[in-house]
């Protein structure tokens, strides 16, 4: 499972404050978002799950090689059948499968990671309602063209949109991704934009400021 810009964006953008103690990373892949959250917060204890055994094994290896292994637990598990946790989560984070009704790749693991074969947006949002604490947050990244769909599922799940950030790959281009933060508690909504690169391909100051702590060189 390669590290992609979407995962880096979500791991850097999600709200990880002093009150964030219990975190669930759904579909962890290689574990990059889990590692970013552990790096950002000394308070966070993260449960990282993935339905694919090979991905879970890779995430476990990466966690063990990190300085934060004592705060990370990795399990091969299906979100839809995850047993109830002893405590509610302060943050659930997910870089969910993007593709529906499209041609599947030949590798089964890539199909599980990229296509909503086992976890749809509706299942994710509705499933999180029973796992989040009253002040808990759900942070995800999606394609921009599913905005109305996500808002409808959030309403069904009685989750309020706290933040929505449009991600433009290049200035003057249309947004390709949306970063979402939801909460069971109603709160005023914040909408904004983030541009990754200038027309010449160089990173914008706002993208560098958001992600510089996670790159060896930028």
C-alpha positions in Angstrom: 0.0 0.0 0.0 1.7 3.2 -1.2 1.6 6.5 0.7 -0.6 8.9 -1.3 -1.3 12.6 -1.0 -4.8 11.9 0.2 -3.6 10.1 3.3 -1.0 12.7 4.0 -3.6 15.5 3.7 -6.0 13.7 6.0 -3.4 12.8 8.6 -2.2 16.4 8.7 -5.6 18.1 8.5 -7.6 16.1 11.1 -8.1 17.7 14.5 -5.9 16.1 17.0 -6.0 18.1 20.3 -5.2 17.4 23.9 -8.7 15.9 24.4 -8.0 13.3 21.6 -7.1 10.2 23.6 -8.9 7.3 21.8 -8.5 7.1 18.0 -9.8 4.6 15.4 -8.1 4.5 11.9 -10.5 2.6 9.6 -8.8 1.0 6.6 -5.3 1.9 7.7 -3.4 0.4 4.7 0.3 0.8 5.5 -0.6 2.8 8.6 0.6 6.3 7.5 -2.4 8.2 9.0 -2.0 6.3 12.3 1.7 7.2 12.4 1.0 10.8 11.6 -1.6 11.1 14.4 0.8 9.4 16.8 3.5 11.8 15.8 1.2 14.8 16.3 -0.1 13.9 19.7 1.5 12.3 22.8 -2.0 11.7 24.2 -3.4 9.6 21.3 -3.8 5.9 21.6 -4.7 4.5 18.1 -6.5 1.4 17.1 -5.8 0.8 13.4 -7.8 -1.7 11.5 -7.8 -3.1 7.9 -9.8 -5.9 6.4 -6.8 -7.0 4.3 -4.4 -9.3 6.2 -1.3 -8.2 4.2 -2.1 -4.5 4.8 -2.6 -5.0 8.5 0.7 -6.9 8.7 2.4 -4.0 6.9 0.8 -1.5 9.2 1.9 -3.5 12.2 5.5 -3.7 11.0 5.6 0.0 10.4 4.1 0.7 13.8 6.7 -1.5 15.5 9.5 0.3 13.8 8.2 3.7 14.9 8.9 5.6 18.1 5.1 5.3 19.0 4.6 1.6 19.0 3.4 1.6 22.6 0.4 3.7 21.6 -0.6 1.8 18.4 -2.7 -1.3 18.1 -3.2 -2.9 14.7 -5.9 -5.5 13.9 -7.1 -7.3 10.8 -10.8 -6.5 11.2 -13.9 -5.5 9.3 -15.4 -2.2 10.4 -18.9 -3.5 9.8 -18.4 -6.3 12.4 -16.1 -4.5 14.8 -17.0 -5.4 18.4 -18.1 -2.5 20.6 -15.2 -0.6 22.2 -14.9 -0.2 26.0 -14.8 3.5 25.6 -16.1 5.9 22.9 -13.6 7.2 20.3 -12.6 10.9 20.4 -11.6 10.7 16.7 -12.3 8.3 13.9 -10.3 8.8 10.8 -10.8 7.1 7.4 -9.4 7.4 3.9 -12.3 5.4 2.5 -12.6 3.4 -0.8 -13.5 5.8 -3.6 -14.8 3.8 -6.5 -18.3 2.4 -7.1 -19.6 0.4 -10.0 -16.3 0.5 -11.9 -13.8 -2.0 -13.3 -12.0 -3.8 -10.5 -8.2 -4.2 -10.6 -6.8 -7.8 -10.8 -5.2 -7.6 -7.4 -7.8 -8.4 -4.7 -6.0 -6.2 -2.0 -6.0 -3.2 -4.3 -9.7 -3.8 -5.1 -10.5 -3.8 -1.3 -8.5 -0.7 -0.8 -9.8 1.4 -3.7 -13.4 0.2 -4.3 -16.3 0.2 -1.9 -16.6 -3.6 -1.9 -16.8 -3.9 1.9 -17.4 -0.4 3.2 -19.7 2.2 1.6 -19.9 5.9 2.6 -23.3 5.2 4.2 -22.0 2.3 6.2 -19.0 4.3 7.4 -21.0 7.4 8.5 -23.9 5.5 10.0 -21.6 3.0 11.8 -19.6 5.8 13.4 -22.6 7.3 15.2 -22.5 4.6 17.9 -18.7 4.7 18.2 -18.1 8.4 18.7 -18.2 10.2 22.1 -20.5 13.2 22.5 -17.6 15.5 21.5 -16.0 13.0 19.2 -15.1 13.7 15.5 -15.1 11.8 12.3 -12.6 12.9 9.7 -12.6 11.6 6.1 -11.4 12.5 2.6 -13.6 12.0 -0.5 -13.8 12.9 -4.2 -15.4 16.3 -4.7 -18.2 15.0 -6.9 -19.8 13.1 -4.0 -20.5 16.1 -1.9 -24.3 16.0 -1.9 -24.2 12.2 -1.3 -22.0 12.6 1.7 -24.1 15.4 3.1 -27.2 13.2 2.7 -25.6 10.3 4.5 -24.4 12.6 7.3 -27.9 13.8 7.8 -29.2 10.2 7.9 -26.5 9.4 10.5 -27.4 12.5 12.6 -23.9 13.8 12.1 -23.2 17.5 11.7 -20.6 18.9 9.3 -18.1 20.9 11.4 -15.5 21.5 8.6 -15.4 21.0 4.9 -12.2 21.8 3.0 -12.1 21.8 -0.8 -8.7 20.6 -2.0 -7.5 22.0 -5.3 -4.6 20.1 -6.9 -3.4 23.2 -8.8 -4.5 26.8 -8.4 -7.3 27.9 -10.8 -8.3 24.2 -11.2 -11.5 22.7 -9.8 -11.4 20.9 -6.4 -10.7 17.2 -6.7 -11.0 16.2 -3.1 -13.0 17.2 0.0 -11.8 16.9 3.6 -14.7 16.4 6.0 -15.0 16.7 9.8 -18.3 15.5 11.4 -19.6 15.5 14.9 -22.7 14.1 16.7 -23.0 17.6 18.3 -24.4 20.3 16.2 -22.0 23.2 15.7 -21.5 26.0 13.2 -20.0 24.8 9.9 -16.7 26.0 8.5 -16.0 25.8 4.7 -12.7 26.7 3.2 -10.2 25.8 0.4 -6.7 24.4 0.2 -4.5 24.5 -2.9 -1.7 22.0 -3.1 0.4 23.5 -6.0 1.0 26.6 -8.1 0.7 26.5 -11.9 4.4 25.8 -12.1 4.1 22.7 -9.9 5.7 24.1 -6.8 3.9 23.6 -3.5 1.9 26.4 -2.1 2.8 27.9 1.3 -0.4 26.6 2.9 0.3 23.0 1.8 3.9 23.2 3.0 2.8 24.6 6.3 0.2 21.8 6.7 2.4 18.9 5.8 6.1 19.8 6.2 6.4 17.9 9.5 5.8 14.6 7.7 8.2 14.9 4.8 12.0 14.3 5.0 12.5 17.2 2.5 10.1 19.8 1.2 
